[in-house]
Amino acid sequence: MSQTEAFFNYITEGYKCKGDYITLGAGMLGEETVTNALVNIPLKTLNRHGLIAGATGTGKTKTLQVLAENMSEKGIPVLLMDVKGDLSGLGQPSPGHPKIDERHEKIGIPFDAKKFPIEILSISEQDGVRLRATVSEFGPVLLSRILDLTETQSGIVAIIFKYCDDNHLPLLDLKDFKKMLQFITAEGKEEISAEYGRISSSSTGAILRKIIELEQQGGELFFGEKSFEVDDLTRIDEDGRGVISILRLTDIQDKPKLFSTFMLQLLAEVYETFPEQGDSGRPELIIFIDEAHLVFDEASKALLSQIESIVKLIRSKGIGLYFVTQNPKDVPEDVLAQLGMKIQHALRAFTAKDRKALKLAAENYPDSEFYNTSETLTQLGIGEAFVTALNEKGIPTPLARTMLRAPMSRMDILTEREIQEVLNASKLIDKYNKEVDRESAYELLEQKIERINKEKTEEDKRKEEEKLRKRRSSSSRRSSRQDPIVKVLTSATFIRAVFGILKKVL
């Protein structure tokens, strides 16, 4: 048996699927693509999470596009974080190209240009279906971790939530939360101290500064109503294809706090909302997190711990998370350990640091008699990648240098007119883009403060009147009393004595 035949059997046996699957491409032996040595990924294990890594310009985004297309075609809804703004092309078919036909001929599968059902979402001022969440939905623990608060400060946040629950004060946006912080250190200080204990104004000041920092990154646009319902991410179109929701994030690359806030809230909401599913035939939703380092770089230890916990647990809800980044080391080790599929594009080794990262990346992949992994990682061409995943039994598949298939949709962005057409056809715009500003903690506290101030004014006035009354009463008593000297001079005895003296003299 030739080495090519041995490799063909190695790949086809390693990537054999009994159930439904998606095809990423064909295995490569050296520089040659082995036709029909197809790399198939079972739908059953797509909720085991994944990683797409590689240097800039090696094809990570197109790989993401290929995965999203094939998942959609299999009826799996997808959510994409479009940080660079180059994924909207999923809404239009590929114009085709001779090089694409040549690539697919080598792989052994036909090329079929298609467009896919997309929904454009936004958490900023960009056009799209607005994603919002209320402060109450975060809860005190999650909000404290996002703000990176101390234990004492987190306790104050818990008191605020408890007070609002007890007094029916809805915490909807950051304006509500800031008003509560001001209230508990001013007009409501005595009430809070009596019921929940003394609160330090320096701690509330520190929390307020953290809120303002989040606000400056665009948090005031994200917090509020109407809250986005995560079930709207799991829609299927009339042709049975999963809707691909594209979250436009091109204007928040320099706002990692807002991005990580949104991501953590979304994952927490999905975990709380979706029913337990275990291992089923296909996932309920796949979420791709592009530029994953934006989530992890600015995250505190508490926040990282929260993310790691959700990654471990959310799989059982039928949710798959796929991180897209330049280097695997951008993702914490505890998260990497949870990933079932790894697609590694080329890495560059220009410096000692690069070589160290390359060595670590190579160690994350299974050994193969057909490759020198660390050497091949620097030789992968554009649209080529090392692939390993989990088979239907949960066992890692063989490492395969893969010629990846081309996207069926446009490998470019939509025009402004095309984006507007997508928005005009959206079934969610009317549901979420009308601003709602109902009476909440801010307005109710304003009314309460006004009552407190009015009562205080009336009390002060009453006390002042009481003082004045007492002063007048005291003055009246003093004026009714006769002077002792006058009393002596006007007494009958004194007058008789004076007359007696005068008689003797005269």
PAPAKOL-556092 format. One record per residue (C-alpha): residue number from 1; x, y, z. Coordinates in steps of 0.05 Angstrom, whole numbers, padded with zeros to 5 digits. Layout:
BEGIN
R   pos     east    north       up
R   NUM        X        Y        Z
...
This chain:
BEGIN
R   pos     east    north       up
R     1    00000    00000    00000
R     2    00027    00068   -00020
R     3    00034    00125    00030
R     4   -00023    00163   -00006
R     5   -00069    00103    00001
R     6   -00050    00095    00074
R     7   -00064    00168    00086
R     8   -00131    00164    00049
R     9   -00153    00106    00094
R    10   -00127    00143    00155
R    11   -00170    00204    00141
R    12   -00233    00169    00115
R    13   -00233    00120    00173
R    14   -00218    00175    00225
R    15   -00273    00221    00199
R    16   -00327    00170    00184
R    17   -00396    00190    00210
R    18   -00459    00148    00218
R    19   -00503    00208    00232
R    20   -00508    00276    00197
R    21   -00445    00318    00189
R    22   -00413    00378    00155
R    23   -00353    00373    00108
R    24   -00296    00422    00119
R    25   -00251    00399    00062
R    26   -00202    00344    00044
R    27   -00138    00320    00077
R    28   -00070    00339    00049
R    29   -00008    00297    00047
R    30    00050    00344    00042
R    31    00030    00398   -00008
R    32   -00018    00353   -00045
R    33   -00093    00349   -00032
R    34   -00118    00277   -00030
R    35   -00184    00280   -00067
R    36   -00244    00251   -00030
R    37   -00205    00243    00035
R    38   -00260    00284    00065
R    39   -00255    00316    00134
R    40   -00326    00309    00162
R    41   -00349    00337    00229
R    42   -00410    00303    00261
R    43   -00467    00349    00281
R    44   -00472    00311    00346
R    45   -00407    00339    00374
R    46   -00412    00411    00349
R    47   -00435    00433    00418
R    48   -00368    00411    00446
R    49   -00340    00480    00430
R    50   -00282    00498    00384
R    51   -00224    00543    00366
R    52   -00203    00576    00300
R    53   -00133    00605    00306
R    54   -00079    00630    00260
R    55   -00038    00690    00240
R    56   -00069    00750    00205
R    57   -00087    00736    00133
R    58   -00087    00661    00137
R    59   -00162    00652    00126
R    60   -00193    00648    00196
R    61   -00253    00691    00177
R    62   -00268    00649    00114
R    63   -00264    00586    00156
R    64   -00314    00617    00204
R    65   -00358    00634    00144
R    66   -00354    00562    00118
R    67   -00374    00534    00186
R    68   -00432    00583    00194
R    69   -00459    00568    00124
R    70   -00457    00492    00133
R    71   -00488    00496    00202
R    72   -00544    00540    00176
R    73   -00556    00492    00118
R    74   -00564    00436    00169
R    75   -00617    00476    00206
R    76   -00571    00501    00262
R    77   -00579    00575    00282
R    78   -00514    00614    00288
R    79   -00493    00678    00323
R    80   -00431    00713    00296
R    81   -00391    00769    00330
R    82   -00371    00811    00270
R    83   -00314    00853    00300
R    84   -00280    00868    00233
R    85   -00344    00880    00194
R    86   -00330    00828    00140
R    87   -00384    00775    00152
R    88   -00446    00808    00124
R    89   -00430    00776    00056
R    90   -00466    00714    00082
R    91   -00530    00747    00058
R    92   -00510    00743   -00016
R    93   -00486    00685   -00060
R    94   -00413    00679   -00081
R    95   -00400    00705   -00152
R    96   -00355    00645   -00163
R    97   -00285    00642   -00190
R    98   -00242    00592   -00229
R    99   -00196    00584   -00169
R   100   -00255    00564   -00126
R   101   -00275    00511   -00178
R   102   -00204    00486   -00180
R   103   -00201    00481   -00104
R   104   -00266    00442   -00100
R   105   -00244    00395   -00155
R   106   -00183    00378   -00114
R   107   -00226    00367   -00052
R   108   -00276    00324   -00089
R   109   -00341    00362   -00074
R   110   -00381    00408   -00121
R   111   -00384    00482   -00109
R   112   -00454    00512   -00102
R   113   -00461    00587   -00093
R   114   -00516    00606   -00043
R   115   -00539    00661    00002
R   116   -00563    00649    00073
R   117   -00617    00679    00118
R   118   -00584    00733    00161
R   119   -00605    00781    00215
R   120   -00563    00842    00232
R   121   -00558    00859    00306
R   122   -00525    00917    00343
R   123   -00508    00937    00414
R   124   -00482    01006    00394
R   125   -00505    01063    00349
R   126   -00496    01021    00286
R   127   -00559    01001    00247
R   128   -00589    00935    00266
R   129   -00636    00900    00314
R   130   -00619    00930    00382
R   131   -00595    00882    00436
R   132   -00609    00907    00506
R   133   -00612    00879    00576
R   134   -00635    00910    00642
R   135   -00591    00919    00703
R   136   -00639    00873    00742
R   137   -00627    00817    00692
R   138   -00552    00818    00708
R   139   -00564    00809    00782
R   140   -00516    00832    00837
R   141   -00464    00777    00829
R   142   -00454    00783    00753
R   143   -00455    00859    00755
R   144   -00403    00860    00810
R   145   -00357    00814    00772
R   146   -00363    00854    00708
R   147   -00346    00918    00747
R   148   -00289    00882    00783
R   149   -00313    00904    00852
R   150   -00283    00886    00919
R   151   -00321    00843    00969
R   152   -00345    00904    01007
R   153   -00368    00939    00944
R   154   -00403    00875    00919
R   155   -00440    00874    00986
R   156   -00466    00944    00973
R   157   -00490    00923    00903
R   158   -00527    00865    00936
R   159   -00560    00913    00985
R   160   -00582    00958    00927
R   161   -00615    00900    00891
R   162   -00648    00876    00956
R   163   -00674    00946    00972
R   164   -00702    00954    00902
R   165   -00736    00886    00906
R   166   -00766    00902    00974
R   167   -00791    00970    00951
R   168   -00812    00952    00880
R   169   -00761    00997    00846
R   170   -00745    00969    00776
R   171   -00670    00974    00760
R   172   -00671    00980    00684
R   173   -00613    01023    00661
R   174   -00549    01054    00689
R   175   -00587    01118    00705
R   176   -00629    01078    00754
R   177   -00568    01046    00786
R   178   -00531    01112    00793
R   179   -00592    01144    00825
R   180   -00594    01088    00876
R   181   -00521    01098    00893
R   182   -00534    01172    00905
R   183   -00597    01158    00946
R   184   -00565    01109    00995
R   185   -00511    01159    01013
R   186   -00556    01220    01018
R   187   -00632    01223    01029
R   188   -00639    01148    01041
R   189   -00577    01140    01085
R   190   -00616    01134    01151
R   191   -00667    01086    01123
R   192   -00614    01041    01092
R   193   -00570    01042    01155
R   194   -00629    01024    01200
R   195   -00650    00965    01157
R   196   -00587    00939    01122
R   197   -00528    00969    01160
R   198   -00481    01028    01150
R   199   -00454    01041    01080
R   200   -00389    01077    01067
R   201   -00394    01136    01019
R   202   -00323    01121    00994
R   203   -00345    01052    00972
R   204   -00406    01079    00935
R   205   -00361    01131    00903
R   206   -00315    01076    00877
R   207   -00375    01037    00849
R   208   -00400    01100    00815
R   209   -00333    01111    00781
R   210   -00336    01039    00754
R   211   -00406    01052    00727
R   212   -00384    01116    00693
R   213   -00326    01078    00660
R   214   -00375    01027    00632
R   215   -00422    01084    00611
R   216   -00366    01118    00573
R   217   -00355    01054    00532
R   218   -00428    01055    00509
R   219   -00461    01019    00567
R   220   -00519    01068    00568
R   221   -00540    01041    00499
R   222   -00538    00969    00521
R   223   -00573    00974    00589
R   224   -00647    00985    00584
R   225   -00711    00960    00552
R   226   -00737    00924    00513
R   227   -00694    00865    00534
R   228   -00672    00818    00478
R   229   -00702    00749    00483
R   230   -00648    00697    00468
R   231   -00700    00651    00437
R   232   -00699    00698    00377
R   233   -00628    00673    00363
R   234   -00654    00603    00349
R   235   -00700    00617    00290
R   236   -00706    00572    00229
R   237   -00729    00600    00162
R   238   -00783    00572    00117
R   239   -00732    00528    00081
R   240   -00708    00495    00145
R   241   -00643    00534    00149
R   242   -00618    00564    00213
R   243   -00618    00640    00215
R   244   -00548    00670    00220
R   245   -00550    00729    00268
R   246   -00492    00777    00254
R   247   -00475    00824    00312
R   248   -00439    00885    00284
R   249   -00383    00905    00331
R   250   -00337    00946    00286
R   251   -00343    01008    00330
R   252   -00328    00975    00397
R   253   -00259    00946    00385
R   254   -00231    00998    00434
R   255   -00287    00983    00484
R   256   -00269    00915    00512
R   257   -00309    00927    00576
R   258   -00374    00934    00537
R   259   -00358    00873    00494
R   260   -00342    00828    00553
R   261   -00403    00854    00590
R   262   -00448    00837    00532
R   263   -00417    00768    00521
R   264   -00421    00747    00593
R   265   -00493    00771    00600
R   266   -00512    00735    00536
R   267   -00481    00669    00557
R   268   -00511    00674    00626
R   269   -00580    00688    00597
R   270   -00574    00631    00547
R   271   -00553    00584    00603
R   272   -00611    00605    00648
R   273   -00663    00603    00592
R   274   -00648    00542    00550
R   275   -00672    00474    00575
R   276   -00624    00418    00592
R   277   -00611    00377    00530
R   278   -00549    00334    00540
R   279   -00520    00301    00478
R   280   -00571    00305    00422
R   281   -00566    00297    00348
R   282   -00550    00371    00335
R   283   -00538    00434    00376
R   284   -00591    00487    00389
R   285   -00545    00546    00375
R   286   -00473    00558    00356
R   287   -00439    00623    00378
R   288   -00375    00647    00344
R   289   -00334    00697    00384
R   290   -00286    00733    00336
R   291   -00226    00769    00365
R   292   -00235    00728    00428
R   293   -00178    00763    00463
R   294   -00225    00823    00472
R   295   -00265    00781    00521
R   296   -00206    00754    00560
R   297   -00153    00809    00559
R   298   -00190    00858    00604
R   299   -00225    00806    00646
R   300   -00213    00803    00721
R   301   -00199    00736    00755
R   302   -00271    00734    00780
R   303   -00297    00747    00710
R   304   -00252    00695    00679
R   305   -00276    00645    00730
R   306   -00348    00661    00711
R   307   -00333    00652    00637
R   308   -00297    00586    00649
R   309   -00356    00560    00690
R   310   -00406    00578    00635
R   311   -00363    00547    00580
R   312   -00361    00482    00620
R   313   -00436    00480    00634
R   314   -00469    00510    00573
R   315   -00453    00449    00529
R   316   -00508    00410    00563
R   317   -00558    00463    00539
R   318   -00541    00447    00467
R   319   -00498    00510    00457
R   320   -00430    00508    00422
R   321   -00379    00565    00432
R   322   -00325    00576    00379
R   323   -00269    00624    00395
R   324   -00232    00658    00337
R   325   -00165    00689    00352
R   326   -00094    00696    00326
R   327   -00059    00652    00377
R   328   -00087    00596    00421
R   329   -00052    00628    00481
R   330   -00103    00685    00476
R   331   -00153    00637    00506
R   332   -00144    00614    00579
R   333   -00119    00543    00587
R   334   -00180    00521    00627
R   335   -00224    00543    00568
R   336   -00178    00511    00516
R   337   -00184    00445    00554
R   338   -00260    00446    00541
R   339   -00254    00453    00465
R   340   -00271    00393    00421
R   341   -00255    00422    00352
R   342   -00190    00458    00336
R   343   -00176    00490    00269
R   344   -00106    00518    00266
R   345   -00084    00561    00208
R   346   -00011    00580    00197
R   347    00029    00612    00252
R   348    00090    00656    00241
R   349    00155    00648    00280
R   350    00195    00712    00271
R   351    00217    00720    00343
R   352    00236    00677    00402
R   353    00168    00691    00432
R   354    00134    00669    00367
R   355    00174    00604    00367
R   356    00155    00590    00439
R   357    00081    00602    00422
R   358    00088    00557    00361
R   359    00117    00501    00402
R   360    00060    00506    00453
R   361    00008    00507    00397
R   362    00039    00444    00366
R   363    00035    00408    00432
R   364   -00041    00419    00434
R   365   -00051    00372    00374
R   366   -00049    00296    00369
R   367    00016    00265    00343
R   368    00014    00242    00270
R   369    00060    00197    00231
R   370    00045    00239    00169
R   371    00066    00308    00197
R   372    00119    00344    00235
R   373    00067    00389    00268
R   374    00110    00447    00291
R   375    00145    00451    00223
R   376    00081    00444    00182
R   377    00047    00499    00223
R   378    00092    00551    00190
R   379    00082    00522    00120
R   380    00006    00521    00116
R   381   -00021    00562    00058
R   382   -00081    00609    00057
R   383   -00144    00568    00064
R   384   -00107    00509    00094
R   385   -00108    00488    00167
R   386   -00094    00432    00216
R   387   -00160    00403    00238
R   388   -00178    00356    00295
R   389   -00247    00347    00325
R   390   -00288    00295    00364
R   391   -00321    00237    00329
R   392   -00390    00212    00347
R   393   -00362    00173    00406
R   394   -00327    00235    00434
R   395   -00258    00209    00413
R   396   -00209    00259    00381
R   397   -00203    00250    00306
R   398   -00135    00243    00272
R   399   -00097    00307    00258
R   400   -00109    00327    00186
R   401   -00076    00381    00145
R   402   -00138    00404    00108
R   403   -00152    00440    00043
R   404   -00214    00478    00066
R   405   -00274    00487    00021
R   406   -00291    00557   -00003
R   407   -00350    00597    00025
R   408   -00415    00589   -00015
R   409   -00433    00662    00000
R   410   -00399    00726   -00018
R   411   -00328    00734    00009
R   412   -00340    00809    00018
R   413   -00386    00856    00055
R   414   -00456    00876    00035
R   415   -00467    00946    00007
R   416   -00505    00997    00048
R   417   -00565    00987    00003
R   418   -00563    00911    00013
R   419   -00556    00921    00088
R   420   -00617    00966    00087
R   421   -00656    00913    00049
R   422   -00639    00862    00103
R   423   -00661    00911    00158
R   424   -00726    00927    00120
R   425   -00742    00852    00116
R   426   -00726    00840    00190
R   427   -00781    00812    00234
R   428   -00746    00836    00297
R   429   -00734    00911    00283
R   430   -00804    00932    00304
R   431   -00800    00887    00366
R   432   -00735    00915    00394
R   433   -00719    00982    00363
R   434   -00774    01023    00395
R   435   -00745    01058    00455
R   436   -00781    01043    00521
R   437   -00770    01088    00581
R   438   -00823    01067    00631
R   439   -00825    01090    00703
R   440   -00767    01057    00740
R   441   -00722    01068    00800
R   442   -00698    01136    00776
R   443   -00767    01167    00771
R   444   -00793    01132    00834
R   445   -00733    01155    00874
R   446   -00741    01226    00849
R   447   -00812    01225    00876
R   448   -00789    01194    00941
R   449   -00734    01245    00950
R   450   -00784    01301    00936
R   451   -00830    01273    00991
R   452   -00771    01266    01039
R   453   -00748    01337    01025
R   454   -00820    01363    01032
R   455   -00829    01327    01098
R   456   -00761    01352    01121
R   457   -00780    01424    01102
R   458   -00846    01418    01138
R   459   -00811    01388    01199
R   460   -00759    01444    01198
R   461   -00814    01495    01193
R   462   -00852    01463    01250
R   463   -00790    01463    01293
R   464   -00776    01536    01276
R   465   -00847    01555    01294
R   466   -00841    01517    01360
R   467   -00777    01554    01376
R   468   -00809    01621    01360
R   469   -00870    01604    01403
R   470   -00827    01585    01462
R   471   -00786    01649    01454
R   472   -00849    01692    01455
R   473   -00877    01654    01515
R   474   -00813    01664    01553
R   475   -00812    01739    01536
R   476   -00884    01746    01559
R   477   -00869    01714    01627
R   478   -00809    01760    01637
R   479   -00850    01823    01621
R   480   -00905    01804    01671
R   481   -00855    01798    01729
R   482   -00844    01864    01771
R   483   -00773    01888    01781
R   484   -00751    01874    01854
R   485   -00726    01946    01865
R   486   -00790    01976    01838
R   487   -00828    01927    01881
R   488   -00791    01951    01944
R   489   -00799    02025    01926
R   490   -00873    02018    01914
R   491   -00889    01977    01976
R   492   -00934    02008    02031
R   493   -00882    01997    02086
R   494   -00830    02035    02047
R   495   -00877    02093    02034
R   496   -00898    02098    02107
R   497   -00825    02098    02129
R   498   -00809    02154    02081
R   499   -00868    02196    02107
R   500   -00845    02184    02179
R   501   -00775    02211    02164
R   502   -00803    02272    02129
R   503   -00847    02289    02190
R   504   -00789    02287    02238
R   505   -00747    02331    02192
R   506   -00801    02382    02184
